[in-house]
Amino acid sequence: MPTGVAIRDPRGQLFEAAERVLLRDGPAALTSRSVTSEAGVAKGVLHRHFADFDAFLAELALDRIAWIAARAASLRAAAGAGTVAGNLAAALPELSGPAVLALVRLVIARDELRTRLRAATGSRLPVISEAVAMVSGYLAAERDLGRIAAGADIATLAPMLVSSVHLLYTDAGGVPPDHGAVTRVVAAALASARP
């Protein structure tokens, strides 16, 4: 891209390019050059907006963590409506889509990124921890409404739900599992939590 040409939303453009590279080529291929090439911008654009490449990756992850927080608020707002299993079966695939799973692989693969995200979020495993918190918050809201057993072990149930659905998507070989598979996993996990 020629110098002096204004770029609308450079951060968003760079984040989207990074996700495309990550999805197509994996964490090892994600470099500042691959991101700027994918975005069709000069390499200096990334460095004008971020201190270094790890700062860029941290901001990308924090942006996606903010998206999870927004989804968490929507899911908590659904407490009391529909069914608990139905609400979770609809929400969990969003946390297991290719972009989120690729971001999880990136966080696991890059020590410096994980360190920065832990400092920023306090999470032991950023992205996954926020997904578990989303499900925990929802289950707690449903428990308060009496739709989950008062003695339900939410601290165990939430990570079990997130990891089980992640495994369905990870083992799918690029083809998302059908909604019925997700529903069965959610229903089996919730069986012990019925009021």
N, C-alpha and C positions, 0 to 999 in steps of 0.2 A: 504494500500500500504506500503511495507517495506520502512524503512528509508534509505536514501542514493540513492534511485532510481530517476534519473532525470525525470522531467515531462516536456514534450514539451508544450510550451504556457500555463503555469498554469493559467494565468488570463483568457484567452479565454475558457479554460476548465471549470473553476469555473463559468464564466458568463453563459455558455451554460447549466451547471447543474442548476444554479439558475433559469434560464428561464423554464427548464423542471419542477422543483418543483413548480414554480409559476403557470404554466399552469395546472399542474395536481392537485395541492392541494390548491392553492390560497395564498394570501399574509400572512395570519396568520400562515401558515406552513413553511414559509421561515425563517430558522435559519441557523447559521453557521454550525451546525451539519448536518442539512438536505442537505445543499449545498455540504459539503465535502463528505458526504455519497453518494450522487447522483453522484458526480464526481469520487468517488472511490479513494479518497486521504485522508491522515491523516488531522485531524482538524488543526494542526499547519501550514499546507501549506497556508491556507487562511490568517492566522495571520502573516506569513512571508512576504506576499505581500501587506497587507492592515493593516492600524493602528487599525481598529476595524471593526465590522460588518457593521455599518452605513457607514463607509468610503468605504467598498466593494460595498454596494448597490448604493452609490452615483457614484462610478466609473462605475458600470454597467449601470446606467441610463445615465451618460455622454457619454458612449460609444454608446448607442442607439441614443442619441441626435445628436452625430456626424454623425451617419448613416442618420438621417433625414436631416441634413445639406447637406450631399452628394446628397441625393435624390432631395433636393431643387435646387441644382445647375443643376442637370440633367433636372429637370422640366423647370427651367428658360431657359435652352438652347433649349428646344423644342418650345419656343414661336415663333410664326409665321409659324410653321409647323403643319400639320394635322388640327384638329379643337380644339377650346378651350375646348368644352365639352368633346370631345374624350380624350384629354390629361389629363384632370382632372379625368374623369371616370377611366382611366388607373392608375393614380397615387394615388388617394384617398384610394383604398382598401389596398394598402401597409401600409398606416397609420392607418388602422383599423383592421389589422390582430390580431389574438389571442395574440401574444407576446406583441404587442404594447398596446393593451387594458389591458392586465394583468399588464404591467408596469405602466400604468396610475392608475389602482386600487392600486398598491403598493405605488405609490407616494402620493395618496390621503390618504391612511391608515396610513402612517408613518410620523408623524410630524417632527422628526429629519431629516429624508431623505429630506423632502420637504424644510426644512430650509437650509440644505447644498446645495441643488440644486439651490435654489433661490440665495444664495450667489455666487454660481459659474456661474450662467447663467443670473441672473437679471430677470428671467421670473417669472410671478406671479404663473402660474401653469405649471411647467416644463413638458416637453414632449408635452402636448397639445399646449402650446404657440409656440413651435418650429414648430409644424404641421401647425398651423394657419399662422405663418410667412412664411412657405414654399408656401402655397397657395396664400397669399398676394403678395409675391414677383413675383410669376408667373402671377397673374392677373395684377399687375402693368406693367410687361413687355408686356403683351398682350394689355393693354390699350395704352402704348406708341407706339405700332404698329397699333393702330386703330381698333383692333379686339374686344375690349371691349369699351363701351361708355366712353367718356371723363369724364362724370359726375357720373360714376358708384361708388357706395359706397363700396369700397373694404374692408374698416374696418369692415363693417357689413357682407358683402358677404363671406369673407374668413372663419370666425368662423361658419357661418351658414352652409357652405359646409362641413367643417370638422365635426361638431357636427351631422349634418344630416346623413352623411355616417357612423359615429361611431354608431349612434342609429340603423341603419340598421343591422350592424354587432352584436351589443350587443343584439338586440331583436331576432336574428336569431337562438338562442338555439343551438349554436355550428355548425350549418350548414351555411356556408357563403351565403349571398344573391346572386342571379344571377346577372350577369353583367347588364342585362336590368334594374333591380331595381336601381342600382347605376347610370346608365345613365339617367334614368327618374328624379332622385333627382337632379343630376347636371344640367340637361336641365331646370328644373323648377326654380332652383335657379338663373341660368344665364339669364332667360327670361327678367328680368328687366335691364340687363347690355348690351343688344344688341346695337351695334352702329347705 
